Amino acid sequence: MLFSKARQIRHSGLLLAALSLISPPIISVWAQEADEAYVVSAADAGVQQIEPTISPSDNSVSPAENNSTTDAIEIDNRAPESDITTPPFTLLNQTIQPGQFRTLYWSPGQSFASIDTPVPVLVAHGKELGPSVCLTAAVHGDELNGIEMVRRLMYQLEPANMNGTVIGVPIVNLAGFRRGSRYLADRRDLNRHFPGTYNGSAASRIANSLFSNIIRDHCNFLVDLHTGSLKRTNLPQIRADLSNEAVFEFSRHLGGITVLHGRGGEGTLRRAATDIGIPAITLESGGPNALEESAVDGGVKALETLLQNLDIQPTLRFWGTPQPVFYHSEWVRADQGGILMSEVTLGDKIKAGDILGRVVDPVTNTGSDIVSPIDGKILGMAFNQVVQTGFAAYHIGKAKTPEQAQEEAQEEAQDEAIQTQPQGKVQGSSEDSSQNIPSQPATNESDNSTRPMKSMPTAEDDIDFEANNTTSERSSENAE
């Protein structure tokens, strides 16, 4: 009876016969369940089962051992690794099944609990394995174009035919959005407080909540969507730290869009993400407090190209050519106060010496021209408005190849690292006191300050006072 049962298992006769001489009770258990549990080779199963269950001092089989043996054989019946299905995606304590689109809700918890309104988070989890891409918009509450980009992109996704996961947070700064304001309710710029702290200011806590609950453990890539600020508008463009190899490669996935090198100011979302190893970029397009079709369309096209190149979802509309990179860029400023009237438009190619616009004093009827110092392209500009002396009016970029841009960005990063190396301890100071004194960066000889030198100004390098004028912060005279 024993071997009659055993012969029902393909290729197992010789092995089971040999083992029956050693441990008949084990073979008896296997034979009793051969018709029900064994669909793989008993020879293969025997090799995996017998070694842990046979003991020189004990030939008996406990019920627990018998169960583990059966379970192990069933595990061997799993599909090959290449056929393993995509696991569910967990976010904000919710589970999204493969091929599913869901709207979740994130609450920073900074309002009265009874009237707190959570922030919608859109998640499309693909049927097949792939990377996760996070899109954040309206970190500044007056930036509407990014909100529309997230909506258009997310609702054209088809999770059942998609690889990987796309997470969209269309309105991060819900409080600012409701008021049409760039800032939070406490008049702070949220994009100066990432990654935030658990017990800091309101802005810092909101930043920490978003970063901890959504960004840090769920994003393989991050695109933070912005517009120009303070009555300025931007050509669709990417801000990326081109000295970082992973970020540089990521920036090339968005097709024929302008790319500007910039490490990102301390406290910006993309800087915080990049610092923990998440390739992150900022996508700027258009201006604040307006919904601009051309700006939205250009941004969506870049995002569609990104998903195409990451093999997340194919699209019929994408940039297939390598993107130009504008590494060297500078702002041109007004030399007098008055009313700005531009003679160029966004995206225009200009030559050194071209007149970009004119500032006129409406009382004296005197004015002065704003002249381009370099050849290039208008990447950003101010709307016609009343301006003061020194107002940044036009942002001009000069084209370079991606390789040139990366090389110069890496050289700049090396120079900055050398210039910001901490000085040694003060001679004669005690150990305790030296620990309490922060290291000082190298002195910038041009202004005799202790701030690190900057080898090239970018759109983020100007100082802008916070709305309440109590502290200064790195500006995004151009958003971010």
Secondary structure, 3 states (H helix, E strand, C coil): CHHHHHCCCCCCHHHHHHHHHHCHHHHHHHHHCHHHHCCCCHHHHHHHHHHHHCECCECCCCHHHHHHHHHHHHHHCCCCHHHCCCCCEEECCEEECCCEEEEEEECCCCCCHHHCCCEEEEEEECCEEEEEEEEECCCCCCCCHHHHHHHHHHCCCCHHHCEEEEEEECCCCHHHHHHCCCCCCCCCCHHHCCCCCCCCCHHHHHHHHHHHHHHCCCCCEEEEEECCCCCEEEEEEEEECCCCHHHHHHHHHHCCCEEEECCCCCCCHHHHHHHCCCCEEEEEEECCCCCCHHHHHHHHHHHHHHHHHCCCCCCCCCCCCCCCEEEEEEEEECCCCEEEEECCCCCCEECCCCEEEEEECCCCCCEEEEECCCCEEEEEEECCCEECCCCEEEEEEEEECHHHHHHHHHHHHHHHHHHCCCCCCCCCCCHHHHHHCCCCCCCECCCCECCCCCCCCCCCCCEEECCCCCCEEECCCCCC
